[in-house]
Every structure is written in structure tokens, then in C-alpha cells.
Amino acid sequence: MENTSRRSFIKGSMAGAVAVASGSFASAAVAQQPKTWDETVDVIVIGSGFAGLAAAIEAKKAGANVVVLEKMPTAGGNSIINGGILTATGCPQQKMHKIQDSKELLEKDILVAGNYMNDPKKVRQMVDRVLSNYEWTVNELGVEYLPDAIGQEGGHSVPRYVTTKIGSGAGIVNKELEKCKEFGIPVRTRTYVDRIIRTPEGVQGVEVFEGYRFPKAGSGKPKSIKANKGVVLCYGGFSADVPYRTIQDPKLNATLDTTNQPGATSELWRETSNIGCMQAQNDWIQCGPWGNPHEKGMGIGWQFNQTAAAEYGLWTNSAGKRFVNELANRKVRADAIMVEQANGRKCFAIADANGIKPFVAQRPGMLDKQIERKLVMKYDTIDDMAKAQGIDPEQLKKTIAEFNGYVKSKNDPVLGRYINNEQLPVETAPFYIGELQPKVHHSMGGLITDDQCRVLDVKTDKPIKGLYAAGEATGHVHGAVRLGSVAILDCLVFGRMAGENCAKS
Amino acid sequence: MLLSCFLAVCFTGFAQAAEQGKFGADRHVAKGVPCAACHGEKNEISAPDINQCTKCHNPDELVEKTKNVKPQNPHTSPHYSNQLECTLCHVQHAEPENYCAQCHNFDFKVK
């Protein structure tokens, strides 16, 4: 009796599975469209960060009439406050420093950090364009990078990031905005997308509030905009949205600060769920391990903690011991810091007079500013530093001596830290120190798209007509953990692809 | 209905501004700057942007004037250079705001 009913249940569920695969089920939620549209364009891009602006530029080049919608009073989203580091395997700066790298090594690093939860096809699409993307920013946008600096974020096998001259993603975004201006693409700020209109035929357009005053719900004047070709979703992540991120990962509650701008909120994550877009891995949310607790947001302290200390110094806890590979991926490092903090220990980033040199060369004046704001402290001896910061001095000296042994042998047998070709022993005064505090930084999950950046339907797995997506709003590129300096690559490569494909559809 | 609510809020806002006489717009008026200087001859510019402000205020001169403000010069930034919308801080018909303080600990005194 039991066996019979179990068998029929299995039969039933298999029949269901076959039906879904053959697409005989109806696609997901549909909405009423407005009786008349207030405006009609070819392509609507939602969001004005790296991805949205790249999409708009390519859509325009493909002949479409494009508008970019941005809810905040300023354009650029989170990208304009981003740290401005771009993975650029094969770039001249890597060659100058004689660094051996390849697309295959980059691909492997991304998949390893992602716990192989990435879609390998997406990763391949991205790494195939790693050099052409760098060249596009230089040749087509006119972005200026530091000509001789090559950096290494955690989880990368070798140094491979270039840095914008102004040390911010604004160095790229402002060039994209200039290009939009040149092409006559309107970037409309204070325009809040309230609904995405999806009918059985596909996505038709959006309903917005113009003159929206963030964060005042319902402010501004309602308007409907029809998109003849489609809508490109580049609405970014939700790190600044405490309720939504706490639903996804309850430990990321209001006690944690975020590196993100206040507009990094979830309303379009919720809206795309509502209209039946496939989403995955939304609870893989990254904290930046290199944040500094003595300032708000992303700030500037991270630049010492990462570029000086993680790359050319060491990280220790208040017991004076190293607690993590300083160049492990961001999740490993952020989790390690949180464990130390849960055990009542603070975490610190330390570099000496030699260790700060590459950072000082990259960012002239920045160290002085960090010292002035008391984000980084400077001491004549390791003893003075340890005592002032509440670190066990004897253990710290022992730890540094051990680390210097690893520098000389170019091998860290304990934590497996990559030893930079240009790393010197940490022994020359003055000594510099900054505190570490993880801050919510990046949403790895999001919309699932096909190889043409078309968003998939939650019930049929088929692309939704007229709906494209790129950037932090999408998932499957980074899997479990995004490597530092790969976000800009992701946003620009897939933003451009989404914009072009939408315009040509 | 919505529109009338919106207007009511606006007019209340203006009335308060006039009574208290402390907002940026009041100081403009006290110095003899007419409404039309910002809002246009036919009041056609409802929300004036930086293009209106820079007809009188030179951004480069403002950057120079505040170059010693700590911890950061408020009139230039790595994100927006000197082109951030003026009224994000210098709200003219309500209390001024420290826009940078959304993300930074900059204790700017905004007028």
C-alpha cells in the first residue's frame, strides 16, 4: 500500500519535471500595462553605474534611442564611489613588473574563490574579454590608469589589477558619463522605477516617479515609459538595505556598516522577483575585510589596510598573532576577522617604512590624510605600536620575525600567503598600523541570465523577451565569493553585451 | 488630488521659509537677488541645477576658498570633482544638508 502510493508520487513528480522541461507550463506573473504610455524609447537602462552606462553606450552605438534612469540625485551609483581597481590580465603594467599571468589562471582563481558555484560559461565569457575590456576603457573612454602600478587583491594568484589615476571608480564612470553626453544619451537622475511592466509577450516598459526624493517612498510624479526593444537591468546590489540583506543572511544585521552608497537598496530585487525573474544565490553577500572601524562607509582607511599591509605587510590580532592569509579571498578574511572579534580580539593591519612604499607611490598624499584622520597610526618601534594599540608586544615581535623568515624563503608554510616579488622584511621604522572591520560590500547573487544577458523566467528557464541584465544585479558570475577588482570587469563586459544585444533584438 | 497636496506642501514650505527668514533663498533675496535669477523670468525652472548656480558662483573659486577645510575640501571630491549639484547641500527653501555625511564622517557646517 505504502509502496504503491510512493511509486505513484514518483511517477507524478517525474511527469511534472518533463512538463517544465518541455515548456508547457505558463511563464510567470504578468501585469496590467498602462492604457497609454507617456513616452516611448527603444531601450531603457535602469541604473547609472559601470554596467548601466556601458549598456547605454553600446545600445546607442547599435542605433537605439536610449534613456538611463537613476533614482538617486547623482549619477554613478555605487560605481562612482568604488575603489577604482580593475583586473587587467595581459596589461602593460603587468609586463613592466614581469608578472606571468594568463586568462586560464584568472579563470581558475575566479572559480576557486567562487567555490565553483559560478556558471563556468559566464566566467569564460568574462575572462575572454579581460584585455579587450581594459583597452576599451583606455582607447574608447579615455580612462587614465597609474602607468606603472600593478596590484593584487586577495584570492588572486598574481598581481593583476590596475588603478585609476584618481583612485576611484569615478575615473571610469565620469568618462562613461562624458561619452553618454557626447552621444546625447539622457541620464535622468531622481527617477525611481516603481514597476516593470511584463505581459505574456514580454517586458513592455516601466512605470516611474520623476523628481523622486530618495528615500521618500512615493515622492515625485508618476510616468510610464515604453521600451520598443527592451529594458536593461543594471540596478546594482543591496548592501545598504538592512532588512533585505538580513532576510538573506541574518548575521548581516544593522550592527554592520556598509561600504555602499545609501541607494544600494532592494526594491528592484523585489520587483524582479515579483514579475517572475529567476534569481539565485542572493544570500552570498560579501563583506570587505579591509574596512576601518574609525570612519563611515568605504572611506579611505581600506587603502592602507589592503594596498600597504595585506600586500606588503601583515595582519595580526590583538594577541599579536597572524590569524589569516592576508591575501586570501575576501570572505575567508572577513569571516576570520569576525571570529577574532567574537572572541574579544581586535584585528590590525601593519606595514613598515618599506611596505608602504608602493602604496605611497600609487596614492601620493593618501597616507598623510589617513594619519591626519587617525585611521592609520605611526610609531618608531614595534613595542610602542603594540603598547599603544593593546597588542601583546612580545608575541607581535615574534610573529613579525617569523613572517620575515617567510619573506626571505619566499614561502609562508603556515598560512600560504603569496610573497610578492618586491616584498622586503618588515623591520624598518617607522611602523604603521590600522584597525580592520568587515563592512557589507557586494551582492554576489542575483538575476540569472543566458549567454546573451537575457533574464530567465522563473517557471520556464527561458529568456523573458525584452529583459536584459548585467552587473551586480546579476548572479552566477562570481559564485560564492567575488574576487576584488573583478567587479568592474564584470560590469563593463556584461553591461556592454546586454546593451548591444538589447538594441539589436 | 495629488497635485493639490503637492502644492499645499510647497506653499507651506515657502510660507515657513519667509517667516523664519533663515534659508538660503532668503539670504539671496536679502542681497537683492530676485527669484527669477534662479527660477527664470517666467518661473519656468522649478528645480534649478548647477547650471543656474554657476551663472554667479564660480566652482573653481569655491574650491579655492574652502581648500583648508578639514578633513576634506567640501567643494571637490574624487567622485564628482567640483560638479556635484549645489542644492544637494545648499538647499534653498528648507534646512541645508550635509550630503557627504551619508557616507563620510565629515562634519561640514553647511549654510
Interface residues (C-beta under 8 A of the other chain):
Chain A: P73 T74 G76 I80 I81 I166 G167 S168 A170 N174 G211 Q261 P262 E295 K296 G297 M298 G299 K369 E372 R373
Chain B: A47 K70 P71 P78 H79 Y80 S81 L84 E85 L88 A101 Q102 C103 H104 N105
